[in-house]
Amino acid sequence: MEAFYIIFTGSLIAVSCGLLGAYLILRKMAMLGDAISHAVLPGIVLAFLISGSRDNLIMLIGAAAMGVLTTVIIELLHHKARLQEDASIGVTFTWLFAIGVILVSSFAGQVELDQECVLYGEIAYVPLDPVFLASGKAIGPRAMWITGGLLLIILISLKLGYKALFLTTFNTDYALALGISASFWHYAFMSLVSLTTVISFESVGAILVVALLITPPAAAYLLTNRLKTMLGLTALFGILSSVGGYYLALMINGSIAGAMATFAGFIFAVCFLYSLVVKRRKLSKPEPLI
């Protein structure tokens, strides 16, 4: 049963991250997830220093608030300071992460946090934190229920905002002409990315979150130019990464999170080779004479 909980939780996180990652890739902001996952460290520390509690909800609020602040700073640097998007991301997350490291080292005796613990989560520990009913019956890990609720929120949000996100991603000017607020949908989407990143890396660590946020949608992007197909393939590749990564970890007796990220890389490599073969076949076909 533990194997099922680990694989199922990994699949929930993979689909949640992958669906949002598809839009990040199309918006040319693929590394935003990496930026948020590092930049939330000072939010976690400050939440503890202010509240004096290590309650998960308080930590989540602090991390989520810092994640949203990260996206705001990146946008300000990009639009107001005319700095390139990738440079804005690099400056923001390294600066905030460095502040978090300083806070951890300066208040180590009070905070009782380790920055490596924040970054290198282990999904194998998911079954060790079950949820109990009033009757005392365990109904599965807490992380599984939280990430399941998160995925439901993402699916509802993407369903309701599909048209607006589609237009603001591919043609902002046309969206504005139709009366769609590009700024509102941008910040709403980035807030959802921040929340997903924070909730996910609490269970599996920032490294696996970044891998699942980018690699499955990047593999899907190589195979199709239709958004709905890309989202479907992304979800499929995310689930395959979780299942294959778990059994790969059993075979090599290694980290499950690392194996899942590695298996996602294998899937991407296969899709890359397939896309090369398809492109060569198209190029080798003679063009019809007009």
CORDAQUI-V7434 format. One record per backbone hydrogen bond with DSSP energy under -0.5 kcal/mol. CO is the residue of the C=O (numbers start at 1). NH is the residue of the N-H. Records with the same first field share a line. If there is no record, write none. Layout:
CO = NH, NH
//
This chain:
1 = 5
2 = 6
3 = 7
4 = 8
5 = 9
6 = 10
7 = 11
8 = 12
9 = 13
10 = 14
11 = 15
12 = 16
13 = 17
14 = 18
15 = 19
16 = 20
17 = 21
18 = 22
19 = 23
20 = 24
21 = 25
22 = 26
23 = 27
24 = 29
25 = 28
29 = 32
30 = 33
31 = 35
32 = 36
33 = 37
34 = 38
35 = 39
36 = 40
38 = 41
39 = 42
40 = 44
41 = 45
42 = 46
43 = 47
44 = 48
45 = 49
46 = 50
47 = 51
48 = 52
55 = 59
56 = 60
57 = 61
58 = 62
59 = 63
60 = 64
61 = 65
62 = 66
63 = 67
64 = 68
65 = 69
66 = 70
67 = 71
68 = 72
69 = 73
70 = 74
71 = 75
72 = 76
73 = 77
74 = 78
75 = 79
76 = 80, 81
77 = 83
84 = 88
85 = 89
86 = 90
87 = 91
88 = 92
89 = 93
90 = 94
91 = 95
92 = 96
93 = 97
94 = 98
95 = 99
96 = 100
97 = 101
98 = 102
99 = 103
100 = 104
101 = 105
102 = 106
103 = 107
105 = 108
107 = 110, 111
108 = 112
114 = 117, 118
115 = 119
116 = 120
118 = 206
119 = 121, 206, 207
122 = 125
123 = 126
125 = 128
126 = 129
129 = 142
131 = 139
133 = 136
137 = 133
140 = 131
141 = 145
142 = 146
143 = 147
144 = 148
145 = 149
146 = 150
147 = 151
148 = 152
149 = 153
150 = 154
151 = 155
152 = 156
153 = 157
154 = 158
155 = 159
156 = 160
157 = 161
159 = 162
161 = 165
162 = 166
163 = 167
164 = 168
165 = 169
166 = 170
167 = 171
171 = 175
172 = 176
173 = 177
174 = 178
175 = 180
176 = 179
180 = 182
181 = 185
182 = 186
183 = 187
184 = 188
185 = 189
186 = 190
187 = 191
188 = 192
189 = 193
190 = 194
191 = 195
192 = 196
193 = 197
194 = 198
195 = 199
196 = 200
197 = 201
198 = 202
199 = 203
200 = 203, 204
201 = 205
205 = 209
206 = 210
207 = 211
208 = 212
209 = 213
210 = 214
211 = 215
214 = 218
215 = 219
216 = 220
217 = 221
218 = 222
219 = 222
220 = 223, 224
226 = 230
227 = 231
228 = 232
229 = 233
230 = 234
231 = 235
232 = 236
233 = 237
234 = 238
235 = 239
236 = 240
237 = 241
238 = 242
239 = 243
240 = 244
241 = 245
242 = 246
243 = 247
244 = 248
245 = 249
246 = 250
247 = 251
248 = 252
249 = 253, 254
255 = 259
256 = 260
257 = 261
258 = 262
259 = 263
260 = 264
261 = 265
262 = 266
263 = 267
264 = 268
265 = 269
266 = 270
267 = 271
268 = 272
269 = 273
270 = 274
271 = 275
272 = 276
273 = 277
274 = 278
275 = 279
276 = 280
277 = 281
278 = 282
279 = 283
280 = 284
281 = 285
//
